Every structure is written in C-alpha cells, then in structure tokens.
C-alpha cells in the first residue's frame, strides 16, 4: 500500500484577485476625500474675524443676565439691612427691659436683705452652738478610742515581754542543770552568762535560717517564671513559623 497523496495546488493570490475583478466599495474612496470642496483663504479669514467679534445675540443675552443679577443682589442687600436693623432694635428693647427688672429686683432685695440678715444671724448662732457640741462629742470619742488603743498596745507589749522572760528563764535553767551534771565545779555566774549568750546565738541562727528559706523560695519562684517565659516564647516561634509556611 502506498501513501495517500495529500498535496494541494498552489494558488497565486494576486492572480486570483485579478480574476475576481474590482470590488464594490460601500463608502467614499480616498480620491473623493482629496477632491472634497474646500474654502478659500479669504473665506477662512472672514470666519476668524467673526469668531473674534462674537455674535450680537449672545452679547445681548449676557447683558440682560447681568442686569437681572444686579437687581437680585440689591433686593437681598435691602432684606439683610432691614433684618439687621430690626434685630438691633430688639436687642436694645431687651437691654432696657433687663435694666428695669434689675433695678426693681435690687430695690426689693435691699428691703428683704435687712429682714433676712437678722434671721441669718440667729441661724448662724444656732448652727455654731450645734457645731461646738458635735466637735466636743467627736473629740471625746476620739480620745476614748485612742486611750483604748494605747492600753491594748501596752498590754500586748507586756505579754510579749513576759513570754520572752519566761522562755529565757526556762532555757537558762535547763542549761544550768546540764552544766551542773557535766561540770559541777563551775561557778553559777559563768553559767548564767553563757546561757544568755547561747540563747542569743540560737535566736540569730533562727533568723538566718528564716532569711535563707525566704531566699530559696524566691529563687524557686524566679526559676518557674523563667521556664514559663521560655515555653511561651517557644510557642510563639512555632506559631510564627507555621503561619509563614502556610502563607
């Protein structure tokens, strides 16, 4: 079986156009555009002069509009001036009325003030007596409360002192008994002085222990806060990295 022949004959487009003949154009051709009627140079000059001068009808219309506008402006000015004059007159009338009312009120107030001044003096005296009584009662109550507070504070101080003295005596007795058992030849004065010094040393050691315990607790709290901050920062970094990847 041989191959099928798919070749097509070549057709020259120029030859085909000549064979078809001239096309029928619907609109004007280039020659028609070039051969159009044109005005002369003198006619163009006349047209430009007429444009510069302008039409008479337009000028007359503009003059009428200006005259009407001027009339409207004059009317509005007259209205504004009349309104201002009437408002100024009203203000003057109001001022006169206020002056009259003020004069009447001042005359009536002068007559009333003489009667009210005596009443006000009596009221002030009564109020002053009441205030004195209140201040006296308030001062007495304050003094009583202050005395009760001071007495309570003194009683608390006395109780504390008595407790401290009893503790010291108990501690000195126990130490003296131990010393007698171990060193019976020692003097009693030396035992008492040593017991007091030992008591003071123990008190100072207790204070040091408390301070050390407080410092340890503070360090633990700080470490916990640092760990929490580190965890929070790691979470933020993870969130930011995940958002960048998604974007």
Backbone as CSV, one residue per row, in Angstrom:
resi,resn,N_x,N_y,N_z,CA_x,CA_y,CA_z,C_x,C_y,C_z
1,UNK,0.865,-1.195,0.000,0.000,0.000,0.000,0.889,1.229,0.000
2,UNK,0.662,2.095,-0.884,1.418,3.336,-0.939,0.757,4.443,-0.130
3,UNK,1.525,5.546,0.082,0.986,6.678,0.847,-0.041,7.450,0.033
4,UNK,-1.001,8.016,0.760,-2.020,8.817,0.093,-1.446,10.183,-0.269
5,UNK,-1.810,10.710,-1.427,-1.297,12.000,-1.895,-2.177,13.119,-1.330
6,UNK,-1.592,13.873,-0.332,-2.332,14.979,0.306,-1.919,16.342,-0.228
7,UNK,-1.215,16.408,-1.323,-0.745,17.692,-1.827,-1.892,18.507,-2.425
8,UNK,-1.760,19.880,-2.276,-2.771,20.803,-2.786,-2.101,21.717,-3.784
9,UNK,-2.803,22.102,-4.824,-2.263,23.001,-5.843,-2.107,24.406,-5.283
10,UNK,-0.985,25.075,-5.584,-0.724,26.442,-5.112,-1.496,27.419,-5.970
11,UNK,-2.168,28.382,-5.275,-2.943,29.408,-5.977,-2.319,30.765,-5.668
12,UNK,-1.967,31.529,-6.719,-1.382,32.853,-6.545,-2.491,33.832,-6.138
13,UNK,-2.353,34.527,-4.961,-3.437,35.424,-4.513,-3.631,36.625,-5.420
14,UNK,-2.547,37.150,-6.016,-2.677,38.320,-6.895,-3.450,37.932,-8.155
15,UNK,-3.117,36.752,-8.671,-3.824,36.294,-9.868,-5.289,36.040,-9.585
16,UNK,-5.564,35.522,-8.384,-6.957,35.290,-8.003,-7.730,36.592,-7.881
17,UNK,-7.073,37.658,-7.335,-7.742,38.949,-7.192,-8.042,39.559,-8.556
18,UNK,-7.118,39.454,-9.491,-7.364,39.966,-10.845,-8.511,39.205,-11.522
19,UNK,-8.563,37.896,-11.271,-9.602,37.076,-11.879,-10.982,37.455,-11.347
20,UNK,-11.049,37.810,-10.039,-12.326,38.193,-9.432,-12.817,39.539,-9.950
21,UNK,-11.912,40.451,-10.249,-12.311,41.759,-10.736,-12.369,42.784,-9.602
22,UNK,-12.759,44.055,-9.922,-12.796,45.114,-8.890,-13.925,44.896,-7.882
23,UNK,-13.627,45.192,-6.596,-14.626,45.046,-5.519,-15.520,46.275,-5.487
24,UNK,-16.755,46.050,-5.097,-17.710,47.165,-4.979,-17.600,47.755,-3.573
25,UNK,-17.034,49.002,-3.449,-16.857,49.663,-2.145,-18.138,50.373,-1.739
26,UNK,-18.493,50.284,-0.448,-19.734,50.889,0.031,-19.573,52.376,0.322
27,UNK,-18.407,52.813,0.883,-18.224,54.208,1.285,-17.416,55.001,0.283
28,UNK,-17.063,56.291,0.652,-16.269,57.128,-0.249,-14.830,56.648,-0.320
29,UNK,-14.212,56.882,-1.425,-12.827,56.472,-1.626,-11.882,57.587,-1.221
30,UNK,-10.573,57.314,-1.327,-9.553,58.315,-0.975,-9.594,59.476,-1.970
31,UNK,-9.872,59.181,-3.216,-9.949,60.262,-4.199,-11.104,61.213,-3.898
32,UNK,-12.214,60.641,-3.464,-13.341,61.501,-3.082,-12.960,62.422,-1.928
33,UNK,-12.203,61.874,-0.921,-11.777,62.700,0.219,-10.837,63.812,-0.229
34,UNK,-9.931,63.529,-1.165,-8.991,64.552,-1.637,-9.678,65.605,-2.513
35,UNK,-10.705,65.214,-3.226,-11.409,66.127,-4.131,-12.604,66.809,-3.463
36,UNK,-12.646,66.824,-2.095,-13.758,67.462,-1.409,-13.699,68.973,-1.599
37,UNK,-14.846,69.707,-1.458,-14.819,71.172,-1.627,-14.179,71.842,-0.411
38,UNK,-13.249,72.766,-0.620,-12.527,73.446,0.453,-12.724,74.953,0.337
39,UNK,-12.771,75.692,1.523,-12.911,77.154,1.455,-11.591,77.810,1.078
40,UNK,-11.698,79.020,0.493,-10.505,79.765,0.110,-9.905,80.446,1.333
41,UNK,-8.710,81.024,1.180,-8.017,81.706,2.278,-8.776,82.929,2.743
42,UNK,-9.444,83.639,1.814,-10.217,84.826,2.190,-11.422,84.451,3.045
43,UNK,-12.080,83.341,2.664,-13.236,82.893,3.449,-12.820,82.479,4.877
44,UNK,-11.634,81.868,4.990,-11.139,81.472,6.324,-10.884,82.700,7.185
45,UNK,-10.298,83.757,6.611,-10.025,85.000,7.354,-11.326,85.621,7.861
46,UNK,-12.360,85.618,7.021,-13.646,86.194,7.431,-14.240,85.418,8.616
47,UNK,-14.143,84.099,8.544,-14.675,83.274,9.647,-13.962,83.561,10.975
48,UNK,-12.624,83.731,10.929,-11.873,84.036,12.151,-12.255,85.386,12.720
49,UNK,-12.454,86.387,11.859,-12.868,87.717,12.328,-14.235,87.667,12.984
50,UNK,-15.146,86.907,12.409,-16.483,86.797,13.000,-16.439,86.133,14.392
51,UNK,-15.534,85.122,14.529,-15.409,84.466,15.847,-14.872,85.424,16.896
52,UNK,-13.887,86.244,16.494,-13.321,87.207,17.448,-14.354,88.231,17.896
53,UNK,-15.143,88.728,16.954,-16.155,89.734,17.295,-17.251,89.150,18.165
54,UNK,-17.657,87.937,17.887,-18.732,87.303,18.636,-20.085,87.712,18.106
55,UNK,-21.053,86.906,18.468,-22.403,87.172,17.962,-23.085,88.243,18.800
56,UNK,-23.910,89.039,18.164,-24.626,90.109,18.871,-25.673,89.549,19.819
57,UNK,-26.292,88.469,19.428,-27.352,87.894,20.269,-26.787,87.416,21.615
58,UNK,-25.609,86.793,21.569,-25.011,86.300,22.818,-24.645,87.456,23.748
59,UNK,-24.137,88.556,23.135,-23.769,89.722,23.947,-24.986,90.344,24.607
60,UNK,-26.091,90.428,23.848,-27.313,90.993,24.421,-27.845,90.117,25.558
61,UNK,-27.771,88.796,25.374,-28.244,87.876,26.421,-27.417,88.016,27.703
62,UNK,-26.109,88.153,27.559,-25.250,88.324,28.728,-25.540,89.623,29.467
63,UNK,-25.796,90.689,28.727,-26.123,91.969,29.365,-27.414,91.865,30.175
64,UNK,-28.426,91.199,29.610,-29.695,91.044,30.339,-29.494,90.230,31.628
65,UNK,-28.712,89.162,31.537,-28.451,88.336,32.718,-27.743,89.125,33.807
66,UNK,-26.789,89.956,33.402,-26.078,90.775,34.391,-27.008,91.766,35.072
67,UNK,-27.900,92.369,34.296,-28.847,93.334,34.875,-29.773,92.649,35.880
68,UNK,-30.284,91.472,35.506,-31.169,90.739,36.431,-30.424,90.332,37.712
69,UNK,-29.173,89.913,37.570,-28.371,89.519,38.726,-28.130,90.698,39.665
70,UNK,-27.874,91.864,39.070,-27.663,93.064,39.893,-28.917,93.419,40.681
71,UNK,-30.079,93.289,40.053,-31.344,93.599,40.740,-31.559,92.636,41.921
72,UNK,-31.277,91.358,41.695,-31.451,90.377,42.776,-30.502,90.663,43.943
73,UNK,-29.269,91.071,43.632,-28.319,91.414,44.691,-28.797,92.594,45.523
74,UNK,-29.328,93.611,44.858,-29.828,94.790,45.580,-30.980,94.425,46.503
75,UNK,-31.877,93.542,46.023,-33.011,93.126,46.865,-32.538,92.368,48.107
76,UNK,-31.587,91.454,47.894,-31.089,90.679,49.041,-30.365,91.576,50.046
77,UNK,-29.641,92.580,49.557,-28.960,93.514,50.463,-29.958,94.304,51.295
78,UNK,-31.024,94.774,50.646,-32.040,95.524,51.377,-32.685,94.676,52.469
79,UNK,-32.938,93.388,52.137,-33.540,92.498,53.135,-32.610,92.296,54.328
80,UNK,-31.323,92.084,54.035,-30.367,91.872,55.124,-30.232,93.108,56.003
81,UNK,-30.187,94.275,55.364,-30.064,95.518,56.143,-31.283,95.743,57.020
82,UNK,-32.463,95.481,56.492,-33.686,95.656,57.284,-33.722,94.659,58.442
83,UNK,-33.262,93.406,58.176,-33.226,92.409,59.249,-32.260,92.793,60.343
84,UNK,-31.088,93.334,59.971,-30.114,93.760,60.971,-30.641,94.908,61.815
85,UNK,-31.330,95.852,61.164,-31.886,96.987,61.913,-32.938,96.521,62.906
86,UNK,-33.811,95.595,62.465,-34.860,95.104,63.373,-34.247,94.321,64.537
87,UNK,-33.183,93.513,64.255,-32.549,92.751,65.331,-31.865,93.678,66.326
88,UNK,-31.227,94.761,65.835,-30.577,95.724,66.735,-31.605,96.418,67.619
89,UNK,-32.785,96.752,67.037,-33.840,97.384,67.837,-34.347,96.423,68.920
90,UNK,-34.524,95.163,68.543,-34.985,94.177,69.534,-33.982,94.032,70.675
91,UNK,-32.691,94.033,70.332,-31.668,93.928,71.379,-31.720,95.101,72.334
92,UNK,-31.889,96.303,71.766,-31.963,97.489,72.624,-33.161,97.405,73.568
93,UNK,-34.313,96.932,73.033,-35.507,96.802,73.881,-35.266,95.791,75.016
94,UNK,-34.609,94.661,74.664,-34.325,93.655,75.691,-33.408,94.214,76.773
95,UNK,-32.388,94.975,76.362,-31.470,95.568,77.336,-32.198,96.502,78.288
96,UNK,-33.112,97.321,77.722,-33.873,98.251,78.561,-34.733,97.487,79.565
97,UNK,-35.382,96.399,79.089,-36.209,95.598,79.994,-35.384,94.973,81.109
98,UNK,-34.174,94.477,80.753,-33.308,93.877,81.769,-32.888,94.889,82.815
99,UNK,-32.560,96.098,82.356,-32.161,97.149,83.313,-33.285,97.471,84.279
100,UNK,-34.511,97.580,83.741,-35.655,97.883,84.610,-35.881,96.771,85.621
101,UNK,-35.824,95.506,85.141,-36.059,94.382,86.050,-34.960,94.296,87.111
102,UNK,-33.701,94.605,86.710,-32.593,94.573,87.667,-32.765,95.649,88.742
103,UNK,-33.213,96.845,88.299,-33.429,97.915,89.280,-34.520,97.544,90.264
104,UNK,-35.625,96.956,89.750,-36.722,96.549,90.645,-36.261,95.455,91.607
105,UNK,-35.472,94.476,91.077,-35.021,93.380,91.931,-34.037,93.868,92.994
106,UNK,-33.180,94.853,92.639,-32.229,95.395,93.615,-32.938,96.129,94.738
107,UNK,-33.995,96.882,94.377,-34.746,97.610,95.414,-35.456,96.639,96.343
108,UNK,-36.042,95.558,95.753,-36.753,94.583,96.586,-35.770,93.773,97.434
109,UNK,-34.576,93.478,96.859,-33.595,92.693,97.604,-33.015,93.483,98.770
110,UNK,-32.872,94.791,98.609,-32.358,95.620,99.710,-33.320,95.612,100.885
111,UNK,-34.643,95.628,100.563,-35.632,95.592,101.652,-35.672,94.212,102.306
112,UNK,-35.517,93.175,101.474,-35.541,91.813,102.011,-34.269,91.477,102.781
113,UNK,-33.136,92.053,102.343,-31.859,91.736,102.984,-31.826,92.194,104.427
114,UNK,-32.469,93.352,104.702,-32.478,93.856,106.080,-33.223,92.904,107.001
115,UNK,-34.341,92.313,106.474,-35.120,91.373,107.293,-34.425,90.008,107.369
116,UNK,-33.802,89.615,106.244,-33.175,88.288,106.225,-31.848,88.267,106.988
117,UNK,-31.185,89.423,107.104,-29.892,89.461,107.799,-30.057,89.084,109.265
118,UNK,-31.142,89.596,109.908,-31.377,89.261,111.308,-31.665,87.763,111.458
119,UNK,-32.482,87.234,110.519,-32.796,85.807,110.574,-31.538,84.952,110.357
120,UNK,-30.703,85.407,109.417,-29.490,84.633,109.128,-28.534,84.647,110.318
121,UNK,-28.458,85.781,111.053,-27.591,85.842,112.231,-28.046,84.862,113.306
122,UNK,-29.367,84.807,113.508,-29.896,83.870,114.505,-29.587,82.416,114.099
123,UNK,-29.764,82.125,112.804,-29.498,80.763,112.336,-28.021,80.400,112.474
124,UNK,-27.137,81.391,112.182,-25.703,81.135,112.305,-25.315,80.859,113.754
125,UNK,-25.927,81.579,114.675,-25.630,81.332,116.092,-26.045,79.931,116.505
126,UNK,-27.256,79.536,116.063,-27.735,78.188,116.408,-26.829,77.108,115.821
127,UNK,-26.444,77.334,114.531,-25.570,76.358,113.897,-24.203,76.285,114.581
128,UNK,-23.676,77.455,115.035,-22.393,77.456,115.733,-22.453,76.669,117.038
129,UNK,-23.564,76.805,117.768,-23.712,76.029,119.003,-23.760,74.531,118.717
130,UNK,-24.514,74.171,117.670,-24.610,72.750,117.313,-23.246,72.187,116.917
131,UNK,-22.479,72.992,116.145,-21.158,72.531,115.723,-20.235,72.321,116.912
132,UNK,-20.295,73.257,117.880,-19.453,73.116,119.072,-19.772,71.830,119.817
133,UNK,-21.081,71.533,119.946,-21.480,70.314,120.647,-20.976,69.077,119.903
134,UNK,-21.121,69.107,118.579,-20.673,67.955,117.785,-19.169,67.760,117.885
135,UNK,-18.411,68.870,117.790,-16.950,68.773,117.889,-16.506,68.231,119.241
136,UNK,-17.189,68.702,120.307,-16.837,68.242,121.649,-17.083,66.737,121.796
137,UNK,-18.260,66.279,121.281,-18.569,64.855,121.369,-17.600,64.032,120.522
138,UNK,-17.263,64.575,119.329,-16.336,63.854,118.437,-14.947,63.737,119.071
139,UNK,-14.483,64.844,119.702,-13.171,64.821,120.353,-13.139,63.828,121.505
140,UNK,-14.216,63.813,122.290,-14.256,62.896,123.434,-14.225,61.442,122.961
141,UNK,-14.985,61.170,121.875,-15.000,59.798,121.342,-13.624,59.417,120.804
142,UNK,-12.965,60.378,120.099,-11.629,60.099,119.579,-10.631,59.838,120.693
143,UNK,-10.695,60.658,121.764,-9.759,60.490,122.885,-9.970,59.132,123.558
144,UNK,-11.247,58.718,123.697,-11.533,57.429,124.342,-11.003,56.271,123.492
145,UNK,-11.217,56.366,122.166,-10.724,55.304,121.284,-9.195,55.247,121.292
146,UNK,-8.561,56.452,121.296,-7.107,56.488,121.318,-6.554,55.880,122.607
147,UNK,-7.212,56.187,123.747,-6.768,55.627,125.027,-6.920,54.103,125.040
148,UNK,-8.063,53.616,124.479,-8.279,52.164,124.472,-7.243,51.472,123.591
149,UNK,-6.924,52.101,122.436,-5.913,51.517,121.558,-4.542,51.483,122.222
150,UNK,-4.179,52.592,122.884,-2.875,52.642,123.555,-2.794,51.598,124.673
151,UNK,-3.899,51.433,125.438,-3.908,50.436,126.503,-3.751,49.018,125.932
152,UNK,-4.469,48.748,124.813,-4.365,47.418,124.211,-2.941,47.145,123.723
153,UNK,-2.286,48.184,123.107,-0.912,48.007,122.643,0.040,47.749,123.801
154,UNK,-0.137,48.504,124.903,0.728,48.307,126.070,0.553,46.909,126.657
155,UNK,-0.707,46.429,126.687,-0.946,45.093,127.246,-0.290,44.016,126.379
156,UNK,-0.354,44.214,125.027,0.276,43.244,124.128,1.783,43.243,124.328
157,UNK,2.386,44.446,124.482,3.836,44.528,124.692,4.236,43.841,125.993
158,UNK,3.436,44.070,127.055,3.748,43.456,128.341,3.688,41.930,128.246
159,UNK,2.672,41.429,127.533,2.546,39.979,127.387,3.741,39.404,126.645
160,UNK,4.172,40.123,125.577,5.321,39.640,124.816,6.579,39.614,125.690
161,UNK,6.783,40.694,126.448,7.960,40.752,127.314,7.938,39.621,128.339
162,UNK,6.752,39.382,128.922,6.652,38.324,129.936,6.947,36.954,129.317
163,UNK,6.467,36.722,128.086,6.736,35.447,127.415,8.222,35.273,127.139
164,UNK,8.870,36.367,126.655,10.303,36.279,126.367,11.096,35.992,127.642
165,UNK,10.720,36.677,128.747,11.441,36.462,130.009,11.281,35.030,130.507
166,UNK,10.042,34.496,130.405,9.811,33.118,130.858,10.605,32.112,130.024
167,UNK,10.657,32.366,128.680,11.434,31.470,127.823,12.914,31.511,128.170
168,UNK,13.419,32.737,128.434,14.827,32.860,128.803,15.122,32.112,130.114
169,UNK,14.230,32.284,131.101,14.439,31.622,132.399,14.443,30.095,132.241
170,UNK,13.474,29.597,131.407,13.426,28.145,131.195,14.698,27.643,130.535
171,UNK,15.163,28.396,129.536,16.360,27.975,128.814,17.592,28.003,129.724
172,UNK,17.703,29.060,130.565,18.851,29.164,131.478,18.824,28.042,132.523
173,UNK,17.616,27.693,132.987,17.515,26.615,133.966,17.973,25.288,133.375
174,UNK,17.508,25.014,132.167,17.900,23.742,131.545,19.402,23.682,131.313
175,UNK,19.974,24.839,130.850,21.415,24.859,130.621,22.197,24.695,131.926
176,UNK,21.701,25.366,132.988,22.400,25.271,134.280,22.372,23.842,134.818
177,UNK,21.210,23.140,134.613,21.127,21.751,135.068,22.111,20.872,134.315
178,UNK,22.196,21.108,132.965,23.137,20.304,132.175,24.577,20.575,132.589
179,UNK,24.898,21.858,132.848,26.261,22.199,133.246,26.607,21.585,134.608
180,UNK,25.644,21.602,135.517,25.908,21.018,136.837,26.216,19.524,136.732
181,UNK,25.461,18.873,135.821,25.704,17.439,135.661,27.079,17.184,135.064
182,UNK,27.425,18.010,134.046,28.700,17.777,133.361,29.866,18.399,134.110
183,UNK,29.712,19.699,134.527,30.787,20.437,135.227,30.238,20.957,136.554
184,UNK,30.258,20.132,137.619,29.700,20.591,138.899,30.585,21.612,139.604
185,UNK,31.869,21.744,139.260,32.759,22.668,139.955,32.651,24.105,139.438
186,UNK,31.977,24.330,138.263,31.893,25.694,137.711,31.040,26.578,138.600
187,UNK,31.265,27.898,138.455,30.524,28.878,139.251,29.167,29.148,138.610
188,UNK,28.174,29.608,139.396,26.840,29.865,138.817,26.807,31.083,137.917
189,UNK,27.630,32.100,138.181,27.601,33.332,137.369,28.023,33.039,135.937
190,UNK,29.074,32.224,135.834,29.544,31.895,134.485,28.469,31.129,133.715
191,UNK,27.721,30.278,134.403,26.653,29.513,133.747,25.567,30.441,133.216
192,UNK,25.200,31.414,134.054,24.141,32.333,133.626,24.568,33.140,132.416
193,UNK,25.830,33.639,132.430,26.304,34.458,131.300,26.393,33.619,130.029
194,UNK,26.871,32.372,130.167,26.980,31.506,128.988,25.598,31.150,128.446
195,UNK,24.630,30.935,129.367,23.282,30.579,128.915,22.664,31.729,128.125
196,UNK,22.869,32.961,128.594,22.328,34.120,127.865,22.961,34.231,126.484
197,UNK,24.283,34.042,126.414,24.964,34.151,125.110,24.501,33.043,124.169
198,UNK,24.298,31.824,124.713,23.807,30.730,123.875,22.406,31.018,123.350
199,UNK,21.577,31.600,124.204,20.199,31.937,123.784,20.211,32.943,122.637
200,UNK,21.077,33.966,122.766,21.168,34.975,121.706,21.683,34.353,120.406
201,UNK,22.659,33.422,120.546,23.180,32.782,119.337,22.097,31.957,118.635
202,UNK,21.289,31.267,119.430,20.214,30.471,118.830,19.187,31.351,118.118
203,UNK,18.873,32.492,118.749,17.906,33.421,118.119,18.440,33.910,116.784
204,UNK,19.748,34.282,116.748,20.346,34.756,115.492,20.379,33.648,114.440
205,UNK,20.659,32.408,114.875,20.677,31.298,113.919,19.293,31.065,113.316
206,UNK,18.242,31.183,114.150,16.870,31.028,113.647,16.550,32.088,112.593
207,UNK,17.001,33.340,112.885,16.745,34.427,111.920,17.443,34.149,110.594
208,UNK,18.723,33.668,110.691,19.458,33.359,109.458,18.754,32.271,108.656
209,UNK,18.263,31.240,109.366,17.552,30.171,108.673,16.307,30.684,107.950
210,UNK,15.568,31.585,108.637,14.374,32.144,108.003,14.721,32.900,106.726
211,UNK,15.796,33.758,106.827,16.218,34.525,105.642,16.643,33.587,104.512
212,UNK,17.366,32.517,104.854,17.802,31.579,103.809,16.608,30.882,103.151
213,UNK,15.620,30.486,104.000,14.426,29.842,103.440,13.660,30.784,102.521
214,UNK,13.553,32.065,102.946,12.861,33.043,102.084,13.602,33.221,100.763
215,UNK,14.948,33.280,100.823,15.738,33.424,99.588,15.552,32.241,98.666
216,UNK,15.530,31.018,99.238,15.327,29.817,98.414,13.963,29.845,97.724
217,UNK,12.925,30.224,98.492,11.582,30.289,97.888,11.528,31.304,96.760
218,UNK,12.185,32.458,96.950,12.207,33.486,95.892,12.924,32.962,94.652
219,UNK,14.064,32.231,94.870,14.787,31.680,93.723,13.929,30.680,92.952
220,UNK,13.189,29.836,93.698,12.313,28.863,93.041,11.253,29.559,92.197
221,UNK,10.667,30.621,92.760,9.621,31.362,92.023,10.198,31.967,90.758
222,UNK,11.414,32.554,90.857,12.046,33.158,89.674,12.313,32.108,88.593
223,UNK,12.809,30.924,89.021,13.083,29.866,88.037,11.809,29.425,87.330
224,UNK,10.703,29.292,88.093,9.428,28.909,87.483,8.981,29.933,86.451
225,UNK,9.141,31.235,86.786,8.747,32.294,85.849,9.583,32.238,84.582
226,UNK,10.920,31.976,84.730,11.784,31.886,83.553,11.348,30.733,82.652
227,UNK,11.041,29.573,83.270,10.593,28.425,82.484,9.304,28.737,81.735
228,UNK,8.371,29.408,82.422,7.107,29.754,81.770,7.327,30.700,80.607
229,UNK,8.235,31.689,80.804,8.528,32.638,79.720,9.157,31.936,78.531
230,UNK,10.082,30.967,78.802,10.716,30.231,77.711,9.676,29.424,76.928
231,UNK,8.761,28.749,77.651,7.722,27.974,76.977,6.851,28.867,76.107
232,UNK,6.492,30.038,76.654,5.636,30.969,75.903,6.334,31.443,74.637
233,UNK,7.659,31.760,74.754,8.409,32.226,73.581,8.521,31.121,72.530
234,UNK,8.716,29.852,72.971,8.780,28.744,72.022,7.456,28.570,71.288
235,UNK,6.340,28.688,72.018,5.025,28.576,71.393,4.821,29.658,70.344
236,UNK,5.255,30.893,70.669,5.122,31.997,69.718,5.927,31.726,68.460
237,UNK,7.186,31.224,68.635,8.039,30.938,67.480,7.392,29.863,66.598
238,UNK,6.834,28.826,67.229,6.182,27.769,66.460,5.006,28.309,65.673
239,UNK,4.212,29.159,66.288,3.034,29.739,65.618,3.475,30.588,64.428
240,UNK,4.532,31.440,64.638,5.006,32.303,63.558,5.559,31.477,62.402
241,UNK,6.320,30.381,62.708,6.865,29.543,61.648,5.756,28.838,60.879
242,UNK,4.722,28.362,61.583,3.604,27.694,60.919,2.831,28.646,60.025
243,UNK,2.662,29.891,60.491,1.941,30.903,59.677,2.724,31.232,58.419
244,UNK,4.093,31.349,58.533,4.914,31.626,57.348,4.821,30.497,56.332
245,UNK,4.820,29.249,56.843,4.751,28.113,55.939,3.407,28.078,55.203
246,UNK,2.337,28.333,55.945,1.012,28.331,55.322,0.885,29.427,54.284
247,UNK,1.486,30.666,54.620,1.455,31.771,53.662,2.243,31.450,52.420
